[in-house]
Amino acid sequence: MASVFELDSPALADPLSYSGGERYTANLFWSPIDSAALGVEVNYNTIETADGSEGAGWRLEWVGRFFF
């Protein structure tokens, strides 16, 4: 999955307001046995503020689900 956003900030907006960014996501789910499922998701995000500052970050999430 991927998404991109861009905002038009008003001239008097806070300099730290969002002006744009990108997000990329990949996930994988695996069911090793019928009563369990395991998953992992990786996100990479970028952001730009109204004053032109930029930043980026990674996020890793995982999940385990067991059926009784």
mmCIF file of the N, C-alpha and C atoms, coordinates in Angstrom:
data_MODEL
# 
_entry.id   MODEL 
# 
loop_
_atom_site.group_PDB 
_atom_site.id 
_atom_site.type_symbol 
_atom_site.label_atom_id 
_atom_site.label_alt_id 
_atom_site.label_comp_id 
_atom_site.label_asym_id 
_atom_site.label_entity_id 
_atom_site.label_seq_id 
_atom_site.pdbx_PDB_ins_code 
_atom_site.Cartn_x 
_atom_site.Cartn_y 
_atom_site.Cartn_z 
_atom_site.occupancy 
_atom_site.B_iso_or_equiv 
_atom_site.pdbx_formal_charge 
_atom_site.auth_seq_id 
_atom_site.auth_comp_id 
_atom_site.auth_asym_id 
_atom_site.auth_atom_id 
_atom_site.pdbx_PDB_model_num 
ATOM 1   N N  . MET A 1 1  ? 0.854   -1.168  0.000  1.00 0.00 ? 1  MET A N  1 
ATOM 2   C CA . MET A 1 1  ? 0.000   0.000   0.000  1.00 0.00 ? 1  MET A CA 1 
ATOM 3   C C  . MET A 1 1  ? 0.897   1.227   0.000  1.00 0.00 ? 1  MET A C  1 
ATOM 4   N N  . ALA A 1 2  ? 0.470   2.242   -0.672 1.00 0.00 ? 2  ALA A N  1 
ATOM 5   C CA . ALA A 1 2  ? 1.201   3.508   -0.672 1.00 0.00 ? 2  ALA A CA 1 
ATOM 6   C C  . ALA A 1 2  ? 0.193   4.640   -0.740 1.00 0.00 ? 2  ALA A C  1 
ATOM 7   N N  . SER A 1 3  ? 0.505   5.745   -0.102 1.00 0.00 ? 3  SER A N  1 
ATOM 8   C CA . SER A 1 3  ? -0.350  6.922   -0.197 1.00 0.00 ? 3  SER A CA 1 
ATOM 9   C C  . SER A 1 3  ? 0.514   8.168   -0.155 1.00 0.00 ? 3  SER A C  1 
ATOM 10  N N  . VAL A 1 4  ? 0.023   9.225   -0.782 1.00 0.00 ? 4  VAL A N  1 
ATOM 11  C CA . VAL A 1 4  ? 0.712   10.513  -0.834 1.00 0.00 ? 4  VAL A CA 1 
ATOM 12  C C  . VAL A 1 4  ? -0.338  11.579  -0.555 1.00 0.00 ? 4  VAL A C  1 
ATOM 13  N N  . PHE A 1 5  ? 0.027   12.587  0.244  1.00 0.00 ? 5  PHE A N  1 
ATOM 14  C CA . PHE A 1 5  ? -0.910  13.677  0.464  1.00 0.00 ? 5  PHE A CA 1 
ATOM 15  C C  . PHE A 1 5  ? -0.178  15.004  0.403  1.00 0.00 ? 5  PHE A C  1 
ATOM 16  N N  . GLU A 1 6  ? -0.906  16.023  -0.036 1.00 0.00 ? 6  GLU A N  1 
ATOM 17  C CA . GLU A 1 6  ? -0.369  17.382  -0.090 1.00 0.00 ? 6  GLU A CA 1 
ATOM 18  C C  . GLU A 1 6  ? -1.486  18.327  0.323  1.00 0.00 ? 6  GLU A C  1 
ATOM 19  N N  . LEU A 1 7  ? -1.162  19.261  1.181  1.00 0.00 ? 7  LEU A N  1 
ATOM 20  C CA . LEU A 1 7  ? -2.137  20.217  1.689  1.00 0.00 ? 7  LEU A CA 1 
ATOM 21  C C  . LEU A 1 7  ? -1.724  21.629  1.311  1.00 0.00 ? 7  LEU A C  1 
ATOM 22  N N  . ASP A 1 8  ? -2.699  22.474  1.097  1.00 0.00 ? 8  ASP A N  1 
ATOM 23  C CA . ASP A 1 8  ? -2.440  23.895  0.904  1.00 0.00 ? 8  ASP A CA 1 
ATOM 24  C C  . ASP A 1 8  ? -2.712  24.588  2.235  1.00 0.00 ? 8  ASP A C  1 
ATOM 25  N N  . SER A 1 9  ? -1.651  24.985  2.923  1.00 0.00 ? 9  SER A N  1 
ATOM 26  C CA . SER A 1 9  ? -1.791  25.653  4.214  1.00 0.00 ? 9  SER A CA 1 
ATOM 27  C C  . SER A 1 9  ? -2.046  27.139  4.000  1.00 0.00 ? 9  SER A C  1 
ATOM 28  N N  . PRO A 1 10 ? -2.951  27.743  4.790  1.00 0.00 ? 10 PRO A N  1 
ATOM 29  C CA . PRO A 1 10 ? -3.174  29.195  4.684  1.00 0.00 ? 10 PRO A CA 1 
ATOM 30  C C  . PRO A 1 10 ? -1.892  29.967  4.989  1.00 0.00 ? 10 PRO A C  1 
ATOM 31  N N  . ALA A 1 11 ? -1.799  31.167  4.494  1.00 0.00 ? 11 ALA A N  1 
ATOM 32  C CA . ALA A 1 11 ? -0.593  31.983  4.671  1.00 0.00 ? 11 ALA A CA 1 
ATOM 33  C C  . ALA A 1 11 ? -0.258  32.200  6.147  1.00 0.00 ? 11 ALA A C  1 
ATOM 34  N N  . LEU A 1 12 ? -1.247  32.277  7.019  1.00 0.00 ? 12 LEU A N  1 
ATOM 35  C CA . LEU A 1 12 ? -1.002  32.521  8.444  1.00 0.00 ? 12 LEU A CA 1 
ATOM 36  C C  . LEU A 1 12 ? -0.971  31.236  9.273  1.00 0.00 ? 12 LEU A C  1 
ATOM 37  N N  . ALA A 1 13 ? -0.843  30.098  8.612  1.00 0.00 ? 13 ALA A N  1 
ATOM 38  C CA . ALA A 1 13 ? -0.835  28.818  9.328  1.00 0.00 ? 13 ALA A CA 1 
ATOM 39  C C  . ALA A 1 13 ? 0.420   28.682  10.181 1.00 0.00 ? 13 ALA A C  1 
ATOM 40  N N  . ASP A 1 14 ? 0.316   27.898  11.220 1.00 0.00 ? 14 ASP A N  1 
ATOM 41  C CA . ASP A 1 14 ? 1.467   27.562  12.059 1.00 0.00 ? 14 ASP A CA 1 
ATOM 42  C C  . ASP A 1 14 ? 2.559   26.969  11.165 1.00 0.00 ? 14 ASP A C  1 
ATOM 43  N N  . PRO A 1 15 ? 3.811   27.424  11.303 1.00 0.00 ? 15 PRO A N  1 
ATOM 44  C CA . PRO A 1 15 ? 4.897   26.897  10.465 1.00 0.00 ? 15 PRO A CA 1 
ATOM 45  C C  . PRO A 1 15 ? 5.094   25.392  10.594 1.00 0.00 ? 15 PRO A C  1 
ATOM 46  N N  . LEU A 1 16 ? 4.602   24.790  11.685 1.00 0.00 ? 16 LEU A N  1 
ATOM 47  C CA . LEU A 1 16 ? 4.758   23.356  11.870 1.00 0.00 ? 16 LEU A CA 1 
ATOM 48  C C  . LEU A 1 16 ? 3.550   22.564  11.372 1.00 0.00 ? 16 LEU A C  1 
ATOM 49  N N  . SER A 1 17 ? 2.606   23.231  10.695 1.00 0.00 ? 17 SER A N  1 
ATOM 50  C CA . SER A 1 17 ? 1.453   22.548  10.116 1.00 0.00 ? 17 SER A CA 1 
ATOM 51  C C  . SER A 1 17 ? 1.919   21.614  8.997  1.00 0.00 ? 17 SER A C  1 
ATOM 52  N N  . TYR A 1 18 ? 1.182   20.517  8.812  1.00 0.00 ? 18 TYR A N  1 
ATOM 53  C CA . TYR A 1 18 ? 1.484   19.606  7.705  1.00 0.00 ? 18 TYR A CA 1 
ATOM 54  C C  . TYR A 1 18 ? 1.298   20.301  6.377  1.00 0.00 ? 18 TYR A C  1 
ATOM 55  N N  . SER A 1 19 ? 2.185   20.010  5.440  1.00 0.00 ? 19 SER A N  1 
ATOM 56  C CA . SER A 1 19 ? 1.962   20.469  4.075  1.00 0.00 ? 19 SER A CA 1 
ATOM 57  C C  . SER A 1 19 ? 1.995   19.299  3.093  1.00 0.00 ? 19 SER A C  1 
ATOM 58  N N  . GLY A 1 20 ? 2.534   18.164  3.503  1.00 0.00 ? 20 GLY A N  1 
ATOM 59  C CA . GLY A 1 20 ? 2.544   16.999  2.621  1.00 0.00 ? 20 GLY A CA 1 
ATOM 60  C C  . GLY A 1 20 ? 3.271   15.836  3.260  1.00 0.00 ? 20 GLY A C  1 
ATOM 61  N N  . GLY A 1 21 ? 3.187   14.701  2.604  1.00 0.00 ? 21 GLY A N  1 
ATOM 62  C CA . GLY A 1 21 ? 3.867   13.534  3.113  1.00 0.00 ? 21 GLY A CA 1 
ATOM 63  C C  . GLY A 1 21 ? 3.559   12.300  2.286  1.00 0.00 ? 21 GLY A C  1 
ATOM 64  N N  . GLU A 1 22 ? 4.207   11.206  2.633  1.00 0.00 ? 22 GLU A N  1 
ATOM 65  C CA . GLU A 1 22 ? 4.023   9.934   1.950  1.00 0.00 ? 22 GLU A CA 1 
ATOM 66  C C  . GLU A 1 22 ? 3.997   8.823   2.987  1.00 0.00 ? 22 GLU A C  1 
ATOM 67  N N  . ARG A 1 23 ? 3.300   7.717   2.653  1.00 0.00 ? 23 ARG A N  1 
ATOM 68  C CA . ARG A 1 23 ? 3.273   6.567   3.536  1.00 0.00 ? 23 ARG A CA 1 
ATOM 69  C C  . ARG A 1 23 ? 3.317   5.311   2.677  1.00 0.00 ? 23 ARG A C  1 
ATOM 70  N N  . TYR A 1 24 ? 4.195   4.407   3.050  1.00 0.00 ? 24 TYR A N  1 
ATOM 71  C CA . TYR A 1 24 ? 4.336   3.134   2.375  1.00 0.00 ? 24 TYR A CA 1 
ATOM 72  C C  . TYR A 1 24 ? 4.176   2.029   3.412  1.00 0.00 ? 24 TYR A C  1 
ATOM 73  N N  . THR A 1 25 ? 3.383   1.031   3.095  1.00 0.00 ? 25 THR A N  1 
ATOM 74  C CA . THR A 1 25 ? 3.083   -0.032  4.036  1.00 0.00 ? 25 THR A CA 1 
ATOM 75  C C  . THR A 1 25 ? 3.196   -1.386  3.339  1.00 0.00 ? 25 THR A C  1 
ATOM 76  N N  . ALA A 1 26 ? 3.777   -2.338  4.040  1.00 0.00 ? 26 ALA A N  1 
ATOM 77  C CA . ALA A 1 26 ? 3.817   -3.722  3.569  1.00 0.00 ? 26 ALA A CA 1 
ATOM 78  C C  . ALA A 1 26 ? 3.474   -4.622  4.752  1.00 0.00 ? 26 ALA A C  1 
ATOM 79  N N  . ASN A 1 27 ? 2.653   -5.645  4.499  1.00 0.00 ? 27 ASN A N  1 
ATOM 80  C CA . ASN A 1 27 ? 2.333   -6.559  5.584  1.00 0.00 ? 27 ASN A CA 1 
ATOM 81  C C  . ASN A 1 27 ? 2.307   -7.994  5.085  1.00 0.00 ? 27 ASN A C  1 
ATOM 82  N N  . LEU A 1 28 ? 2.477   -8.895  6.030  1.00 0.00 ? 28 LEU A N  1 
ATOM 83  C CA . LEU A 1 28 ? 2.519   -10.321 5.733  1.00 0.00 ? 28 LEU A CA 1 
ATOM 84  C C  . LEU A 1 28 ? 1.820   -11.055 6.867  1.00 0.00 ? 28 LEU A C  1 
ATOM 85  N N  . PHE A 1 29 ? 0.888   -11.923 6.509  1.00 0.00 ? 29 PHE A N  1 
ATOM 86  C CA . PHE A 1 29 ? 0.206   -12.751 7.498  1.00 0.00 ? 29 PHE A CA 1 
ATOM 87  C C  . PHE A 1 29 ? 0.484   -14.213 7.176  1.00 0.00 ? 29 PHE A C  1 
ATOM 88  N N  . TRP A 1 30 ? 0.642   -15.004 8.215  1.00 0.00 ? 30 TRP A N  1 
ATOM 89  C CA . TRP A 1 30 ? 1.004   -16.403 8.055  1.00 0.00 ? 30 TRP A CA 1 
ATOM 90  C C  . TRP A 1 30 ? 0.223   -17.225 9.070  1.00 0.00 ? 30 TRP A C  1 
ATOM 91  N N  . SER A 1 31 ? -0.328  -18.322 8.629  1.00 0.00 ? 31 SER A N  1 
ATOM 92  C CA . SER A 1 31 ? -1.077  -19.210 9.520  1.00 0.00 ? 31 SER A CA 1 
ATOM 93  C C  . SER A 1 31 ? -0.368  -20.561 9.546  1.00 0.00 ? 31 SER A C  1 
ATOM 94  N N  . PRO A 1 32 ? 0.558   -20.759 10.498 1.00 0.00 ? 32 PRO A N  1 
ATOM 95  C CA . PRO A 1 32 ? 1.343   -21.997 10.533 1.00 0.00 ? 32 PRO A CA 1 
ATOM 96  C C  . PRO A 1 32 ? 0.492   -23.227 10.882 1.00 0.00 ? 32 PRO A C  1 
ATOM 97  N N  . ILE A 1 33 ? -0.590  -23.019 11.639 1.00 0.00 ? 33 ILE A N  1 
ATOM 98  C CA . ILE A 1 33 ? -1.531  -24.084 11.973 1.00 0.00 ? 33 ILE A CA 1 
ATOM 99  C C  . ILE A 1 33 ? -2.943  -23.506 11.907 1.00 0.00 ? 33 ILE A C  1 
ATOM 100 N N  . ASP A 1 34 ? -3.946  -24.357 11.832 1.00 0.00 ? 34 ASP A N  1 
ATOM 101 C CA . ASP A 1 34 ? -5.328  -23.885 11.670 1.00 0.00 ? 34 ASP A CA 1 
ATOM 102 C C  . ASP A 1 34 ? -5.802  -22.982 12.803 1.00 0.00 ? 34 ASP A C  1 
ATOM 103 N N  . SER A 1 35 ? -5.262  -23.147 14.003 1.00 0.00 ? 35 SER A N  1 
ATOM 104 C CA . SER A 1 35 ? -5.764  -22.383 15.152 1.00 0.00 ? 35 SER A CA 1 
ATOM 105 C C  . SER A 1 35 ? -4.923  -21.150 15.495 1.00 0.00 ? 35 SER A C  1 
ATOM 106 N N  . ALA A 1 36 ? -4.021  -20.747 14.613 1.00 0.00 ? 36 ALA A N  1 
ATOM 107 C CA . ALA A 1 36 ? -3.178  -19.584 14.907 1.00 0.00 ? 36 ALA A CA 1 
ATOM 108 C C  . ALA A 1 36 ? -2.857  -18.810 13.633 1.00 0.00 ? 36 ALA A C  1 
ATOM 109 N N  . ALA A 1 37 ? -2.700  -17.510 13.787 1.00 0.00 ? 37 ALA A N  1 
ATOM 110 C CA . ALA A 1 37 ? -2.270  -16.639 12.686 1.00 0.00 ? 37 ALA A CA 1 
ATOM 111 C C  . ALA A 1 37 ? -1.267  -15.639 13.241 1.00 0.00 ? 37 ALA A C  1 
ATOM 112 N N  . LEU A 1 38 ? -0.227  -15.376 12.500 1.00 0.00 ? 38 LEU A N  1 
ATOM 113 C CA . LEU A 1 38 ? 0.806   -14.420 12.883 1.00 0.00 ? 38 LEU A CA 1 
ATOM 114 C C  . LEU A 1 38 ? 0.926   -13.381 11.777 1.00 0.00 ? 38 LEU A C  1 
ATOM 115 N N  . GLY A 1 39 ? 1.204   -12.143 12.158 1.00 0.00 ? 39 GLY A N  1 
ATOM 116 C CA . GLY A 1 39 ? 1.329   -11.101 11.154 1.00 0.00 ? 39 GLY A CA 1 
ATOM 117 C C  . GLY A 1 39 ? 2.364   -10.065 11.536 1.00 0.00 ? 39 GLY A C  1 
ATOM 118 N N  . VAL A 1 40 ? 2.918   -9.418  10.515 1.00 0.00 ? 40 VAL A N  1 
ATOM 119 C CA . VAL A 1 40 ? 3.875   -8.336  10.715 1.00 0.00 ? 40 VAL A CA 1 
ATOM 120 C C  . VAL A 1 40 ? 3.585   -7.259  9.669  1.00 0.00 ? 40 VAL A C  1 
ATOM 121 N N  . GLU A 1 41 ? 3.745   -6.009  10.071 1.00 0.00 ? 41 GLU A N  1 
ATOM 122 C CA . GLU A 1 41 ? 3.523   -4.885  9.166  1.00 0.00 ? 41 GLU A CA 1 
ATOM 123 C C  . GLU A 1 41 ? 4.640   -3.864  9.365  1.00 0.00 ? 41 GLU A C  1 
ATOM 124 N N  . VAL A 1 42 ? 5.142   -3.330  8.264  1.00 0.00 ? 42 VAL A N  1 
ATOM 125 C CA . VAL A 1 42 ? 6.190   -2.307  8.286  1.00 0.00 ? 42 VAL A CA 1 
ATOM 126 C C  . VAL A 1 42 ? 5.638   -1.067  7.595  1.00 0.00 ? 42 VAL A C  1 
ATOM 127 N N  . ASN A 1 43 ? 5.791   0.095   8.239  1.00 0.00 ? 43 ASN A N  1 
ATOM 128 C CA . ASN A 1 43 ? 5.371   1.378   7.676  1.00 0.00 ? 43 ASN A CA 1 
ATOM 129 C C  . ASN A 1 43 ? 6.568   2.309   7.590  1.00 0.00 ? 43 ASN A C  1 
ATOM 130 N N  . TYR A 1 44 ? 6.658   3.032   6.485  1.00 0.00 ? 44 TYR A N  1 
ATOM 131 C CA . TYR A 1 44 ? 7.649   4.094   6.338  1.00 0.00 ? 44 TYR A CA 1 
ATOM 132 C C  . TYR A 1 44 ? 6.884   5.355   5.992  1.00 0.00 ? 44 TYR A C  1 
ATOM 133 N N  . ASN A 1 45 ? 7.071   6.410   6.770  1.00 0.00 ? 45 ASN A N  1 
ATOM 134 C CA . ASN A 1 45 ? 6.321   7.652   6.607  1.00 0.00 ? 45 ASN A CA 1 
ATOM 135 C C  . ASN A 1 45 ? 7.271   8.833   6.439  1.00 0.00 ? 45 ASN A C  1 
ATOM 136 N N  . THR A 1 46 ? 6.897   9.751   5.556  1.00 0.00 ? 46 THR A N  1 
ATOM 137 C CA . THR A 1 46 ? 7.616   11.017  5.440  1.00 0.00 ? 46 THR A CA 1 
ATOM 138 C C  . THR A 1 46 ? 6.611   12.139  5.644  1.00 0.00 ? 46 THR A C  1 
ATOM 139 N N  . ILE A 1 47 ? 7.116   13.276  6.080  1.00 0.00 ? 47 ILE A N  1 
ATOM 140 C CA . ILE A 1 47 ? 6.246   14.431  6.324  1.00 0.00 ? 47 ILE A CA 1 
ATOM 141 C C  . ILE A 1 47 ? 7.009   15.713  5.985  1.00 0.00 ? 47 ILE A C  1 
ATOM 142 N N  . GLU A 1 48 ? 6.274   16.699  5.513  1.00 0.00 ? 48 GLU A N  1 
ATOM 143 C CA . GLU A 1 48 ? 6.836   18.023  5.271  1.00 0.00 ? 48 GLU A CA 1 
ATOM 144 C C  . GLU A 1 48 ? 5.911   19.033  5.936  1.00 0.00 ? 48 GLU A C  1 
ATOM 145 N N  . THR A 1 49 ? 6.496   20.005  6.622  1.00 0.00 ? 49 THR A N  1 
ATOM 146 C CA . THR A 1 49 ? 5.712   21.034  7.295  1.00 0.00 ? 49 THR A CA 1 
ATOM 147 C C  . THR A 1 49 ? 5.649   22.297  6.429  1.00 0.00 ? 49 THR A C  1 
ATOM 148 N N  . ALA A 1 50 ? 4.788   23.212  6.824  1.00 0.00 ? 50 ALA A N  1 
ATOM 149 C CA . ALA A 1 50 ? 4.582   24.450  6.061  1.00 0.00 ? 50 ALA A CA 1 
ATOM 150 C C  . ALA A 1 50 ? 5.859   25.271  5.923  1.00 0.00 ? 50 ALA A C  1 
ATOM 151 N N  . ASP A 1 51 ? 6.772   25.157  6.906  1.00 0.00 ? 51 ASP A N  1 
ATOM 152 C CA . ASP A 1 51 ? 8.018   25.931  6.816  1.00 0.00 ? 51 ASP A CA 1 
ATOM 153 C C  . ASP A 1 51 ? 9.101   25.215  6.006  1.00 0.00 ? 51 ASP A C  1 
ATOM 154 N N  . GLY A 1 52 ? 8.782   24.047  5.423  1.00 0.00 ? 52 GLY A N  1 
ATOM 155 C CA . GLY A 1 52 ? 9.731   23.323  4.580  1.00 0.00 ? 52 GLY A CA 1 
ATOM 156 C C  . GLY A 1 52 ? 10.542  22.267  5.311  1.00 0.00 ? 52 GLY A C  1 
ATOM 157 N N  . SER A 1 53 ? 10.366  22.131  6.621  1.00 0.00 ? 53 SER A N  1 
ATOM 158 C CA . SER A 1 53 ? 11.075  21.078  7.360  1.00 0.00 ? 53 SER A CA 1 
ATOM 159 C C  . SER A 1 53 ? 10.551  19.719  6.928  1.00 0.00 ? 53 SER A C  1 
ATOM 160 N N  . GLU A 1 54 ? 11.432  18.719  6.982  1.00 0.00 ? 54 GLU A N  1 
ATOM 161 C CA . GLU A 1 54 ? 11.051  17.370  6.593  1.00 0.00 ? 54 GLU A CA 1 
ATOM 162 C C  . GLU A 1 54 ? 11.445  16.378  7.670  1.00 0.00 ? 54 GLU A C  1 
ATOM 163 N N  . GLY A 1 55 ? 10.749  15.273  7.706  1.00 0.00 ? 55 GLY A N  1 
ATOM 164 C CA . GLY A 1 55 ? 11.065  14.216  8.648  1.00 0.00 ? 55 GLY A CA 1 
ATOM 165 C C  . GLY A 1 55 ? 10.595  12.884  8.089  1.00 0.00 ? 55 GLY A C  1 
ATOM 166 N N  . ALA A 1 56 ? 11.114  11.804  8.678  1.00 0.00 ? 56 ALA A N  1 
ATOM 167 C CA . ALA A 1 56 ? 10.746  10.459  8.236  1.00 0.00 ? 56 ALA A CA 1 
ATOM 168 C C  . ALA A 1 56 ? 10.820  9.525   9.429  1.00 0.00 ? 56 ALA A C  1 
ATOM 169 N N  . GLY A 1 57 ? 10.074  8.436   9.340  1.00 0.00 ? 57 GLY A N  1 
ATOM 170 C CA . GLY A 1 57 ? 10.110  7.477   10.429 1.00 0.00 ? 57 GLY A CA 1 
ATOM 171 C C  . GLY A 1 57 ? 9.608   6.113   9.992  1.00 0.00 ? 57 GLY A C  1 
ATOM 172 N N  . TRP A 1 58 ? 10.049  5.086   10.708 1.00 0.00 ? 58 TRP A N  1 
ATOM 173 C CA . TRP A 1 58 ? 9.661   3.698   10.484 1.00 0.00 ? 58 TRP A CA 1 
ATOM 174 C C  . TRP A 1 58 ? 8.782   3.234   11.626 1.00 0.00 ? 58 TRP A C  1 
ATOM 175 N N  . ARG A 1 59 ? 7.876   2.320   11.341 1.00 0.00 ? 59 ARG A N  1 
ATOM 176 C CA . ARG A 1 59 ? 7.069   1.681   12.382 1.00 0.00 ? 59 ARG A CA 1 
ATOM 177 C C  . ARG A 1 59 ? 6.964   0.194   12.043 1.00 0.00 ? 59 ARG A C  1 
ATOM 178 N N  . LEU A 1 60 ? 7.142   -0.639  13.063 1.00 0.00 ? 60 LEU A N  1 
ATOM 179 C CA . LEU A 1 60 ? 7.014   -2.086  12.923 1.00 0.00 ? 60 LEU A CA 1 
ATOM 180 C C  . LEU A 1 60 ? 5.920   -2.548  13.874 1.00 0.00 ? 60 LEU A C  1 
ATOM 181 N N  . GLU A 1 61 ? 4.961   -3.283  13.362 1.00 0.00 ? 61 GLU A N  1 
ATOM 182 C CA . GLU A 1 61 ? 3.864   -3.800  14.176 1.00 0.00 ? 61 GLU A CA 1 
ATOM 183 C C  . GLU A 1 61 ? 3.762   -5.304  13.943 1.00 0.00 ? 61 GLU A C  1 
ATOM 184 N N  . TRP A 1 62 ? 3.353   -6.015  14.970 1.00 0.00 ? 62 TRP A N  1 
ATOM 185 C CA . TRP A 1 62 ? 3.130   -7.451  14.812 1.00 0.00 ? 62 TRP A CA 1 
ATOM 186 C C  . TRP A 1 62 ? 1.903   -7.860  15.609 1.00 0.00 ? 62 TRP A C  1 
ATOM 187 N N  . VAL A 1 63 ? 1.351   -8.993  15.210 1.00 0.00 ? 63 VAL A N  1 
ATOM 188 C CA . VAL A 1 63 ? 0.132   -9.480  15.849 1.00 0.00 ? 63 VAL A CA 1 
ATOM 189 C C  . VAL A 1 63 ? 0.153   -11.008 15.873 1.00 0.00 ? 63 VAL A C  1 
ATOM 190 N N  . GLY A 1 64 ? -0.430  -11.562 16.912 1.00 0.00 ? 64 GLY A N  1 
ATOM 191 C CA . GLY A 1 64 ? -0.629  -13.003 17.012 1.00 0.00 ? 64 GLY A CA 1 
ATOM 192 C C  . GLY A 1 64 ? -2.080  -13.249 17.369 1.00 0.00 ? 64 GLY A C  1 
ATOM 193 N N  . ARG A 1 65 ? -2.721  -14.176 16.681 1.00 0.00 ? 65 ARG A N  1 
ATOM 194 C CA . ARG A 1 65 ? -4.129  -14.472 16.955 1.00 0.00 ? 65 ARG A CA 1 
ATOM 195 C C  . ARG A 1 65 ? -4.283  -15.982 17.084 1.00 0.00 ? 65 ARG A C  1 
ATOM 196 N N  . PHE A 1 66 ? -4.918  -16.369 18.160 1.00 0.00 ? 66 PHE A N  1 
ATOM 197 C CA . PHE A 1 66 ? -5.107  -17.788 18.432 1.00 0.00 ? 66 PHE A CA 1 
ATOM 198 C C  . PHE A 1 66 ? -6.589  -18.078 18.564 1.00 0.00 ? 66 PHE A C  1 
ATOM 199 N N  . PHE A 1 67 ? -7.036  -19.140 17.934 1.00 0.00 ? 67 PHE A N  1 
ATOM 200 C CA . PHE A 1 67 ? -8.438  -19.523 17.943 1.00 0.00 ? 67 PHE A CA 1 
ATOM 201 C C  . PHE A 1 67 ? -8.631  -20.719 18.863 1.00 0.00 ? 67 PHE A C  1 
ATOM 202 N N  . PHE A 1 68 ? -9.614  -20.640 19.750 1.00 0.00 ? 68 PHE A N  1 
ATOM 203 C CA . PHE A 1 68 ? -9.884  -21.728 20.692 1.00 0.00 ? 68 PHE A CA 1 
ATOM 204 C C  . PHE A 1 68 ? -11.118 -22.482 20.284 1.00 0.00 ? 68 PHE A C  1 
# 
